[in-house]
Amino acid sequence: MECADLLEELTCSICLSPYSDPVFLRCGHNFCHICIFRVLDTQDGSGGYSCPECREKYLERPALEKNRKLSSIAKHFISTHPEQVEVEILCSYCDFSHPAVKTCLQCETSFCAKHLRNHNKLVDHVLIEPTTSMENVICSAHKKMVKYFCAEHNACVCTSCFAFGEHRGHQIEEIQMASKKKEKILRSLMDKLISERAETEKTALKYKEHMKKVHVEADFLTKRVTGQLKDLKEELELLEMEVVSEISRQADQISAKFSGVVQQFETRKEELSQNISRIQDIVNKKDAILILQAQELHSDNMCDGDKNEEKDGEHAYAMGDLNMGLISETLHKGIAEIVTSLKTCISVSRVLPIIMDINTAHKRIKISADMKIVSDSDVNHGRPELPSRFTMYNQVLSTNSFTFGQQYWEVETSTQGIWDIGLAYASIERDGKHSGIGDNDKSWCLRKYTTKYMSAHNSKAQSLLFEQCSQIIGIYLNYEAGQLTFYELCDWDRHLFRHLHTFMDNFKEPLHAAFYVDEGAWIKVLL
């Protein structure tokens, strides 16, 4: 069946709209509940009732039976074919020619703007948005209009419900009054939700902007890395040509030196072949005298030849082989230059030289003249009392701080003693057991205790199961991302490193480099 044909079958003959809460008469014709209800109301007192469609007569007001199957079909059609359905509620007093603006619950009638003004002058009824479905406004138990609200059961009820029904004795109030109270609550909730939505949109926008920034950076770095690797490939090809050329040059040089020796050996080989042939002829003749003469000839000439051959062989070996040292040096030097160039492909900001703040240094630690080295000391250096000075632990902060961006620096550490390297807010305590680096929520550090590393923050230390293998530590900070990472770099090749630990947090204040030394430890800032 076509949609248009099905829609016609599902249309009420009174309101000419799809069935809403359909009911049927004894004659079998279906109508919207509110539509037939109004028609029967107009027939009250006329001495009888009739079906609007087939005119079948009824002496008494006919009962209205709900057609559940038809109701289900109509609802399904409306939900699946909204474009086919244009439901418009029309004014009951305009012979359904003008659109309604409100429906009165008590009158069960819809009004246009003109008739609504006249209605409101006469009575103070409950008005709702235009509807043809009275299913939710008629009490299912008593078939009466609901006029009150039961707060205990959160339900709309009719007069019979609280007079002698299940809501008897419950706290009730008029629907209009209850509606105003509920509206106030809903508006308050709506205001909160609007505020929350605005905050959510603000946060979402922030993340979107960050995502956009990340993608822009990713595109930039991709192009940069691609270009760098292209250059690297070209540099490797040039290095290959250089090394191969050096190998070829050495091989040609040695070949040139050996070519004369080889020619001598070829000449000597020919002489030996001739002598062998002569001797063979003599031996084959079985002539004793000739044989004796041949031995004498061999003694005089052949021995000198053997000596010359031995001498020539020693000369040949003395000429040497390929210079592997020079070839290896050429190769490794070229690779080192390429790696050094590659290291700058993706680089973070190098911090300004980290200078230790002497005004924060504990009295029993030694600070070098260039403010780059801190070491444990048993000597009291007599520094003046200052509010900024650490008084309990052998610690010191840097003068410069970090408030944005990505930073990287390196330090050299001792193998003996205990040391901490990290970051701290300037607001860190200067005295007491919680003033140590990593012993509060204002500092983060990598700690070397005995031979193993630990991470520490907010008085929680965690063993990293790594033993110290190098004295060089790299520190990377991404302030906006809240990332602080520690690396151990290879002593003999800074390009080799291993990840030790990463802190993730939300940095809220300027961060200072922080150092702690004890039991003979020392730390030197390299970058």
C-alpha positions as CSV (number, residue, x, y, z in Angstrom):
1,M,0.0,0.0,0.0
2,E,1.3,3.5,-0.9
3,C,2.1,5.9,1.9
4,A,-0.6,8.3,0.7
5,D,-3.2,5.5,0.7
6,L,-2.2,4.3,4.2
7,L,-2.3,7.9,5.5
8,E,-5.8,8.3,4.2
9,E,-6.8,5.1,6.0
10,L,-5.3,6.4,9.2
11,T,-7.0,9.8,9.0
12,C,-9.9,10.8,11.3
13,S,-12.9,11.9,9.3
14,I,-13.7,14.7,11.8
15,C,-10.3,16.5,12.2
16,L,-8.8,15.2,9.0
17,S,-5.6,14.4,10.8
18,P,-3.9,11.1,11.6
19,Y,-5.7,9.3,14.5
20,S,-4.7,10.5,18.0
21,D,-5.9,8.1,20.7
22,P,-8.4,6.4,18.4
23,V,-11.7,4.9,19.7
24,F,-14.5,3.2,17.8
25,L,-18.3,3.1,18.0
26,R,-20.5,0.0,17.9
27,C,-20.9,0.5,14.2
28,G,-17.1,0.0,13.8
29,H,-16.1,3.5,12.7
30,N,-13.0,5.0,14.3
31,F,-12.4,8.6,15.4
32,C,-9.9,10.5,17.5
33,H,-11.1,10.3,21.1
34,I,-11.3,14.1,21.6
35,C,-13.1,14.5,18.2
36,I,-15.9,12.1,18.8
37,F,-16.1,13.2,22.5
38,R,-16.9,16.8,21.3
39,V,-19.4,15.6,18.7
40,L,-21.3,13.6,21.2
41,D,-21.3,16.6,23.6
42,T,-23.0,18.7,20.9
43,Q,-25.7,15.9,20.6
44,D,-26.5,15.9,24.3
45,G,-30.2,16.8,24.9
46,S,-31.1,16.2,21.3
47,G,-33.0,13.0,22.1
48,G,-30.4,10.7,20.7
49,Y,-26.9,10.2,19.3
50,S,-25.5,9.2,15.9
51,C,-22.3,8.2,14.2
52,P,-20.8,11.2,12.2
53,E,-19.8,8.9,9.4
54,C,-22.7,6.3,8.9
55,R,-25.4,8.1,10.9
56,E,-26.3,5.0,12.9
57,K,-28.6,6.0,15.7
58,Y,-28.0,5.4,19.5
59,L,-30.7,6.0,22.1
60,E,-28.0,6.4,24.8
61,R,-24.6,8.0,24.6
62,P,-22.5,5.3,23.1
63,A,-19.5,3.9,24.9
64,L,-16.1,4.7,23.4
65,E,-13.8,1.7,23.1
66,K,-10.1,2.4,22.6
67,N,-8.7,0.8,19.4
68,R,-5.3,-0.2,20.6
69,K,-4.2,-1.8,17.4
70,L,-5.1,1.2,15.2
71,S,-3.4,3.5,17.8
72,S,-0.2,1.5,17.5
73,I,-0.3,1.5,13.7
74,A,-0.9,5.3,13.6
75,K,1.9,6.1,16.0
76,H,4.3,3.9,14.1
77,F,3.4,5.5,10.8
78,I,3.8,9.0,12.2
79,S,7.2,8.2,13.6
80,T,8.5,6.5,10.5
81,H,6.9,8.9,7.9
82,P,7.1,12.4,9.6
83,E,7.4,14.0,6.2
84,Q,4.0,12.6,5.2
85,V,2.2,13.9,8.3
86,E,1.5,17.6,8.8
87,V,-0.6,17.7,12.0
88,E,-2.3,21.0,12.6
89,I,-4.6,21.5,15.5
90,L,-7.5,23.8,14.5
91,C,-9.8,26.0,16.5
92,S,-13.0,24.2,17.5
93,Y,-15.1,27.4,17.3
94,C,-14.0,28.3,13.8
95,D,-15.3,25.2,12.3
96,F,-11.7,23.9,12.2
97,S,-10.6,26.6,9.8
98,H,-8.1,28.5,11.9
99,P,-5.1,27.1,13.8
100,A,-5.4,26.7,17.5
101,V,-3.0,28.3,19.9
102,K,-4.1,26.6,23.2
103,T,-6.2,23.6,24.3
104,C,-8.3,23.9,27.5
105,L,-8.1,20.8,29.7
106,Q,-11.5,21.5,31.4
107,C,-13.4,22.3,28.3
108,E,-11.5,19.8,26.2
109,T,-11.5,22.4,23.4
110,S,-8.9,24.1,21.3
111,F,-9.0,27.8,20.7
112,C,-7.6,30.2,18.2
113,A,-6.2,33.5,19.5
114,K,-9.5,35.3,19.1
115,H,-11.7,32.7,20.9
116,L,-9.1,32.2,23.5
117,R,-9.4,35.8,24.7
118,N,-13.2,35.3,25.0
119,H,-12.7,32.0,26.9
120,N,-10.2,33.5,29.3
121,K,-12.6,36.4,30.2
122,L,-15.2,33.8,31.4
123,V,-13.2,31.2,33.3
124,D,-9.7,30.5,34.7
125,H,-9.0,27.0,33.3
126,V,-5.8,25.1,32.7
127,L,-4.4,25.7,29.2
128,I,-1.9,23.6,27.4
129,E,-0.2,23.5,24.0
130,P,-2.7,22.6,21.2
131,T,-3.3,18.8,21.1
132,T,-5.9,16.4,19.8
133,S,-4.8,13.7,22.3
134,M,-6.5,13.8,25.6
135,E,-5.1,10.5,26.7
136,N,-2.8,12.1,29.3
137,V,-5.4,14.6,30.6
138,I,-8.2,12.1,31.3
139,C,-8.1,9.9,34.3
140,S,-7.8,6.3,33.1
141,A,-9.6,5.0,36.3
142,H,-12.6,7.4,36.4
143,K,-12.7,8.8,32.8
144,K,-12.7,12.3,34.2
145,M,-10.6,15.3,33.5
146,V,-7.5,15.5,35.7
147,K,-7.5,18.8,37.7
148,Y,-5.1,18.1,40.5
149,F,-1.5,17.0,41.2
150,C,-0.6,14.4,43.8
151,A,2.9,15.2,45.1
152,E,3.3,11.9,46.9
153,H,2.8,9.8,43.7
154,N,3.9,12.5,41.3
155,A,0.7,12.0,39.3
156,C,-2.1,14.1,37.8
157,V,-5.5,13.0,39.3
158,C,-9.2,13.7,39.0
159,T,-11.6,14.7,41.8
160,S,-12.7,11.1,42.3
161,C,-9.0,9.9,42.8
162,F,-8.5,11.9,46.0
163,A,-12.1,11.9,47.1
164,F,-12.5,8.1,47.4
165,G,-9.7,6.6,45.2
166,E,-6.2,5.5,45.8
167,H,-5.0,9.1,46.3
168,R,-7.4,9.7,49.1
169,G,-5.8,11.7,52.0
170,H,-2.7,12.5,49.9
171,Q,-1.3,16.0,49.6
172,I,-2.7,17.5,46.4
173,E,-2.9,20.9,44.8
174,E,-4.3,22.3,41.6
175,I,-2.5,21.5,38.4
176,Q,-2.0,25.2,37.6
177,M,-0.3,25.9,41.0
178,A,1.7,22.7,40.9
179,S,2.8,23.5,37.4
180,K,4.1,26.9,38.3
181,K,6.1,25.4,41.2
182,K,7.5,22.7,38.9
183,E,8.2,25.3,36.2
184,K,10.2,27.3,38.8
185,I,12.3,24.3,39.7
186,L,12.8,23.4,36.0
187,R,13.8,26.9,35.2
188,S,16.4,26.8,38.0
189,L,17.6,23.5,36.7
190,M,17.7,24.9,33.2
191,D,19.8,27.9,34.3
192,K,22.3,25.5,35.9
193,L,22.4,23.3,32.8
194,I,22.8,26.4,30.6
195,S,25.8,27.5,32.8
196,E,27.2,24.0,32.7
197,R,26.7,23.8,28.9
198,A,28.5,27.1,28.5
199,E,31.4,25.8,30.7
200,T,31.4,22.6,28.7
201,E,31.5,24.5,25.4
202,K,34.3,26.6,26.8
203,T,36.3,23.5,27.8
204,A,35.5,21.8,24.5
205,L,36.7,24.9,22.6
206,K,39.9,24.9,24.6
207,Y,40.6,21.3,23.7
208,K,39.6,21.9,20.1
209,E,42.1,24.8,20.0
210,H,44.7,22.6,21.5
211,M,44.0,19.8,19.1
212,K,44.3,22.3,16.2
213,K,47.6,23.5,17.6
214,V,48.9,20.0,17.9
215,H,47.9,19.2,14.3
216,V,49.5,22.4,13.1
217,E,52.7,21.5,15.0
218,A,52.5,17.9,13.7
219,D,52.2,19.1,10.1
220,F,55.1,21.5,10.6
221,L,57.3,18.8,12.2
222,T,56.3,16.2,9.5
223,K,57.5,18.6,6.8
224,R,60.6,19.3,8.8
225,V,61.4,15.7,9.5
226,T,60.7,14.7,5.9
227,G,63.0,17.4,4.6
228,Q,65.7,16.5,7.1
229,L,65.5,12.8,6.2
230,K,65.7,13.7,2.6
231,D,68.8,15.7,3.3
232,L,70.1,12.9,5.4
233,K,69.7,10.5,2.5
234,E,71.6,12.8,0.3
235,E,74.4,13.2,2.9
236,L,74.6,9.4,3.3
237,E,74.9,9.0,-0.4
238,L,77.7,11.6,-0.5
239,L,79.4,9.9,2.5
240,E,79.1,6.5,0.7
241,M,80.7,8.0,-2.4
242,E,83.5,9.5,-0.3
243,V,84.2,6.3,1.6
244,V,84.0,4.1,-1.6
245,S,86.3,6.6,-3.3
246,E,88.8,6.4,-0.5
247,I,88.8,2.6,-0.6
248,S,89.2,2.7,-4.4
249,R,92.0,5.2,-4.1
250,Q,93.9,3.0,-1.6
251,A,93.3,-0.1,-3.7
252,D,94.6,1.7,-6.9
253,Q,97.6,3.0,-5.0
254,I,98.6,-0.4,-3.7
255,S,97.9,-2.0,-7.1
256,A,100.3,0.5,-8.7
257,K,103.0,-0.4,-6.2
258,F,102.5,-4.1,-6.7
259,S,102.3,-4.1,-10.5
260,G,106.1,-3.9,-10.9
261,V,106.6,-6.7,-8.4
262,V,104.0,-8.8,-10.1
263,Q,105.9,-8.2,-13.4
264,Q,109.1,-9.4,-11.8
265,F,107.4,-12.5,-10.5
266,E,106.0,-13.2,-14.0
267,T,109.5,-12.8,-15.5
268,R,111.0,-15.0,-12.9
269,K,108.2,-17.5,-13.4
270,E,109.1,-17.7,-17.1
271,E,112.8,-18.2,-16.3
272,L,111.9,-21.0,-13.9
273,S,109.7,-22.6,-16.5
274,Q,112.6,-22.6,-19.0
275,N,115.1,-24.0,-16.4
276,I,112.6,-26.7,-15.5
277,S,112.2,-27.6,-19.2
278,R,116.0,-27.8,-19.7
279,I,116.5,-30.0,-16.6
280,Q,113.7,-32.2,-17.7
281,D,115.3,-32.8,-21.0
282,I,118.7,-33.6,-19.4
283,V,117.1,-36.0,-16.9
284,N,115.2,-37.7,-19.7
285,K,118.4,-38.4,-21.7
286,K,119.8,-40.5,-18.8
287,D,123.3,-39.0,-19.4
288,A,125.4,-39.0,-16.2
289,I,127.8,-36.3,-17.4
290,L,124.9,-34.0,-18.5
291,I,123.2,-34.6,-15.2
292,L,126.3,-33.7,-13.2
293,Q,126.8,-30.5,-15.3
294,A,123.1,-29.6,-14.8
295,Q,123.4,-29.8,-11.0
296,E,126.5,-27.6,-11.1
297,L,124.5,-25.2,-13.2
298,H,121.7,-25.2,-10.7
299,S,124.0,-24.6,-7.9
300,D,125.5,-21.6,-9.6
301,N,122.4,-19.9,-10.9
302,M,119.3,-21.4,-9.4
303,C,120.2,-20.7,-5.7
304,D,120.6,-17.0,-6.5
305,G,117.2,-17.1,-8.1
306,D,115.7,-18.5,-4.9
307,K,117.3,-15.8,-2.8
308,N,116.0,-13.1,-5.2
309,E,112.5,-14.6,-5.0
310,E,112.6,-14.5,-1.2
311,K,113.8,-10.9,-1.2
312,D,111.1,-9.9,-3.7
313,G,108.4,-11.6,-1.5
314,E,109.5,-9.6,1.6
315,H,109.5,-6.4,-0.5
316,A,105.9,-7.1,-1.6
317,Y,104.6,-7.7,1.9
318,A,106.4,-4.6,3.1
319,M,104.3,-2.5,0.8
320,G,101.3,-2.9,3.2
321,D,97.5,-3.3,2.8
322,L,94.4,-1.1,2.8
323,N,94.5,1.6,5.5
324,M,91.4,0.4,7.5
325,G,92.0,3.1,10.1
326,L,91.7,5.9,7.6
327,I,88.7,4.3,6.0
328,S,87.0,3.8,9.4
329,E,87.8,7.4,10.5
330,T,86.3,8.8,7.2
331,L,83.2,6.8,7.7
332,H,82.6,7.5,11.4
333,K,83.5,11.2,11.1
334,G,80.9,11.5,8.4
335,I,78.3,9.6,10.4
336,A,79.0,11.8,13.5
337,E,78.5,15.0,11.5
338,I,75.2,13.7,10.0
339,V,73.9,12.6,13.5
340,T,74.8,16.0,14.9
341,S,72.9,17.6,12.1
342,L,70.0,15.2,12.6
343,K,69.8,16.0,16.3
344,T,68.5,19.5,15.5
345,C,65.7,18.1,13.4
346,I,63.2,18.2,16.2
347,S,64.6,20.3,19.0
348,V,63.0,21.8,22.1
349,S,64.0,25.2,23.5
350,R,67.3,25.2,25.2
351,V,67.0,27.0,28.5
352,L,69.1,30.0,29.4
353,P,72.1,28.9,31.4
354,I,70.8,27.6,34.7
355,I,72.3,29.6,37.5
356,M,71.9,28.5,41.1
357,D,70.4,31.0,43.5
358,I,72.9,31.5,46.3
359,N,70.1,33.1,48.4
360,T,68.3,29.7,48.5
361,A,71.3,27.5,49.2
362,H,71.6,25.7,52.5
363,K,74.6,26.8,54.5
364,R,76.4,23.4,54.3
365,I,76.5,23.0,50.6
366,K,79.2,24.4,48.4
367,I,78.3,26.4,45.2
368,S,81.0,27.0,42.6
369,A,82.0,30.5,41.5
370,D,80.1,30.2,38.2
371,M,77.0,29.0,40.1
372,K,77.0,25.8,38.0
373,I,78.2,23.1,40.5
374,V,76.6,22.2,43.9
375,S,78.4,19.7,46.2
376,D,77.9,18.3,49.7
377,S,80.1,20.0,52.3
378,D,80.6,19.6,56.0
379,V,81.6,23.3,56.3
380,N,79.2,25.9,57.4
381,H,79.7,28.7,54.8
382,G,78.2,31.3,57.0
383,R,75.5,32.5,54.6
384,P,73.2,35.1,56.1
385,E,69.7,34.2,57.4
386,L,67.1,34.8,54.6
387,P,63.5,33.8,54.3
388,S,64.3,32.2,50.9
389,R,67.1,30.0,52.3
390,F,66.6,26.2,52.9
391,T,67.5,25.5,56.5
392,M,66.8,21.7,56.9
393,Y,67.9,20.0,53.7
394,N,71.0,20.5,51.5
395,Q,69.1,22.1,48.7
396,V,69.2,25.0,46.3
397,L,66.9,26.4,43.6
398,S,67.8,28.1,40.3
399,T,67.4,31.8,39.7
400,N,65.6,31.4,36.4
401,S,62.2,29.8,36.2
402,F,59.9,28.3,33.5
403,T,56.3,29.3,32.9
404,F,55.7,28.2,29.4
405,G,56.9,26.2,26.4
406,Q,59.2,23.2,26.1
407,Q,62.6,23.2,27.8
408,Y,65.5,20.8,27.9
409,W,68.8,20.8,29.9
410,E,71.4,18.3,31.0
411,V,73.4,17.8,34.2
412,E,76.4,15.7,35.2
413,T,76.1,13.8,38.5
414,S,78.3,12.0,41.0
415,T,78.3,8.3,41.3
416,Q,78.6,8.5,45.1
417,G,76.2,9.8,47.7
418,I,72.6,10.8,47.4
419,W,71.2,13.5,45.1
420,D,67.9,14.8,43.8
421,I,67.3,16.6,40.5
422,G,64.0,18.1,39.7
423,L,61.7,21.1,39.6
424,A,59.9,23.1,42.4
425,Y,57.7,26.1,42.9
426,A,59.2,29.1,44.6
427,S,56.5,28.7,47.2
428,I,58.0,25.4,48.5
429,E,58.6,25.4,52.3
430,R,62.1,26.3,53.4
431,D,62.1,24.4,56.7
432,G,60.5,21.2,58.2
433,K,60.2,17.6,57.1
434,H,58.0,18.6,54.1
435,S,60.5,21.1,52.7
436,G,62.6,18.4,50.9
437,I,62.4,18.1,47.1
438,G,59.8,15.5,46.3
439,D,58.4,15.5,49.9
440,N,55.5,17.9,49.0
441,D,53.0,18.7,46.3
442,K,55.1,21.6,45.1
443,S,58.1,19.6,43.8
444,W,59.0,16.7,41.5
445,C,62.4,15.0,41.4
446,L,64.6,12.1,40.2
447,R,66.5,10.7,43.2
448,K,69.6,8.6,43.2
449,Y,69.7,6.6,46.4
450,T,72.6,4.0,46.8
451,T,73.0,2.8,43.2
452,K,69.3,2.9,42.1
453,Y,67.0,5.7,40.8
454,M,63.7,6.7,42.4
455,S,61.0,9.2,41.5
456,A,59.5,11.4,44.2
457,H,56.5,13.7,44.5
458,N,54.1,14.7,47.3
459,S,56.0,12.5,49.8
460,K,55.6,9.4,47.6
461,A,58.8,7.8,46.4
462,Q,58.8,5.0,43.8
463,S,61.7,2.8,43.0
464,L,62.4,2.8,39.2
465,L,64.4,-0.5,39.2
466,F,67.2,1.2,37.2
467,E,70.7,1.3,38.5
468,Q,72.9,4.3,37.6
469,C,74.9,3.5,34.4
470,S,75.8,7.0,33.4
471,Q,76.6,10.3,35.0
472,I,74.6,12.4,32.5
473,I,70.9,13.2,33.1
474,G,68.7,14.9,30.6
475,I,65.6,16.8,31.8
476,Y,62.7,17.7,29.5
477,L,59.8,20.0,30.5
478,N,56.6,20.7,28.6
479,Y,54.9,23.2,30.8
480,E,51.5,23.5,29.0
481,A,51.2,19.7,28.7
482,G,52.2,19.2,32.4
483,Q,55.0,16.8,31.4
484,L,58.4,16.4,33.2
485,T,60.6,13.6,31.9
486,F,64.1,12.4,33.0
487,Y,66.5,10.6,30.7
488,E,69.9,8.9,31.3
489,L,72.3,9.7,28.5
490,C,75.3,7.6,27.4
491,D,78.6,9.0,28.7
492,W,80.4,8.5,25.5
493,D,77.5,9.1,23.0
494,R,74.9,11.7,24.0
495,H,72.7,10.4,21.2
496,L,72.1,7.2,23.1
497,F,69.7,7.5,26.1
498,R,67.1,5.6,28.1
499,H,63.9,6.9,29.6
500,L,63.8,6.8,33.4
501,H,60.5,8.4,34.4
502,T,57.8,10.9,33.4
503,F,55.6,13.0,35.7
504,M,52.3,14.2,34.4
505,D,50.7,17.1,36.4
506,N,49.0,20.4,36.0
507,F,51.6,23.1,36.7
508,K,50.2,26.2,38.2
509,E,53.2,28.3,39.2
510,P,56.6,29.2,37.8
511,L,59.0,26.2,38.1
512,H,62.6,26.4,39.2
513,A,65.3,23.8,38.8
514,A,66.0,22.2,42.2
515,F,69.0,20.3,43.4
516,Y,69.8,18.3,46.6
517,V,73.1,16.7,47.6
518,D,74.2,14.6,50.5
519,E,76.8,12.1,51.6
520,G,79.5,13.5,49.3
521,A,77.3,13.9,46.2
522,W,77.7,16.7,43.6
523,I,75.8,17.9,40.6
524,K,77.1,20.0,37.7
525,V,74.8,21.9,35.2
526,L,75.9,21.2,31.6
527,L,73.2,23.0,29.6
